[in-house]
Amino acid sequence: MESSEKKVVKVRIFGQEYSIRATVNEAHIRECAALVDRKMAEIQKSAPSSLNASKIAILAAMNISDELMSAQRGEYSFKGEVESKIKSLVERIEEIV
C-alpha cells in the first residue's frame, strides 16, 4: 500500500541504525534493509578483515546491482523470445487467411 505521506522507518544495517523516510510501505523498506544487511555480512565473512564498512557497503552495492542487471537481462531475453513467437504466429495466421 503506497501513500503520498512519507513515513520514517528505523532499520538496522550492519550494526548501524538508520531512519529511512519513504512513501512505500514499511515492510518493503525492511526487506530492502535486510537484503543490504545480508549482503554486507556475506562480504564481511569472505573478505579480508582490513575492509572497512564503507568498502563493504560498496561491494554489497555492486553485488546487488549485478543481480538486478542480470534479472533485467533475463526479463528482456524472455520478452524478446515472446515477441519473436508472437510475430511468427501472426505471420502463420496471415498466410492462412
C-alpha positions in Angstrom: 0.0 0.0 0.0 1.6 3.2 -1.1 0.7 6.6 0.0 2.0 10.1 -0.7 2.6 10.6 3.0 6.2 9.9 4.0 6.8 7.7 7.0 10.0 7.2 8.9 11.1 3.6 9.3 14.0 2.7 11.5 16.2 -0.2 10.2 19.5 -1.7 11.3 22.1 -2.4 8.6 25.5 -3.8 9.5 25.1 -2.9 13.1 24.0 0.7 12.5 20.5 2.1 12.9 19.1 4.3 10.1 15.9 6.3 9.8 14.6 5.9 6.3 11.9 8.3 5.1 9.8 6.8 2.3 6.3 6.6 0.8 6.4 2.9 0.2 5.1 0.5 2.9 7.2 -0.3 5.9 7.6 -4.0 5.1 9.2 -3.2 1.8 11.7 -0.8 3.4 12.6 -3.5 6.0 13.0 -6.2 3.3 15.4 -3.9 1.4 17.4 -3.2 4.5 17.5 -6.9 5.3 18.9 -7.6 1.9 21.6 -5.0 2.2 22.5 -6.2 5.7 22.7 -9.9 4.5 24.9 -8.9 1.5 27.3 -6.9 3.7 27.5 -9.8 6.2 28.3 -12.2 3.4 31.1 -9.9 2.1 32.5 -9.4 5.6 32.8 -13.2 6.1 34.7 -13.7 2.9 36.7 -10.5 2.7 40.0 -9.6 4.4 39.5 -8.1 7.9 41.1 -4.9 6.7 38.0 -3.9 4.8 36.1 -1.1 6.5 32.3 -0.7 6.5 32.3 1.8 3.6 34.2 -0.6 1.3 32.0 -3.5 2.3 28.9 -1.3 1.5 30.3 -0.5 -2.0 31.0 -4.2 -2.7 27.4 -5.1 -1.4 26.0 -2.4 -3.7 28.0 -3.8 -6.7 26.7 -7.3 -5.9 23.1 -6.2 -5.6 23.4 -4.1 -8.9 24.8 -7.2 -10.6 21.9 -9.3 -9.5 19.4 -6.6 -10.6 21.1 -6.2 -14.0 21.2 -10.0 -14.6 17.5 -10.2 -13.7 16.7 -7.4 -16.1 18.7 -9.0 -18.9 16.8 -12.2 -18.3 13.5 -10.4 -18.4 14.5 -8.7 -21.7 15.6 -12.0 -23.1 12.3 -13.6 -22.2 10.4 -10.6 -23.6 12.3 -11.0 -26.9 11.5 -14.6 -27.1 7.8 -14.0 -26.6 7.8 -11.2 -29.2 9.5 -13.4 -31.7 7.0 -16.2 -31.2 4.1 -13.8 -31.4 5.5 -12.4 -34.7 5.9 -16.0 -36.0 2.3 -16.9 -35.1 0.9 -13.7 -36.7 2.8 -14.5 -39.9 1.4 -18.0 -39.9 -2.2 -16.7 -39.4 -1.7 -14.2 -42.2 -0.6 -17.0 -44.5 -3.7 -19.0 -43.7 -6.1 -16.1 -44.0 
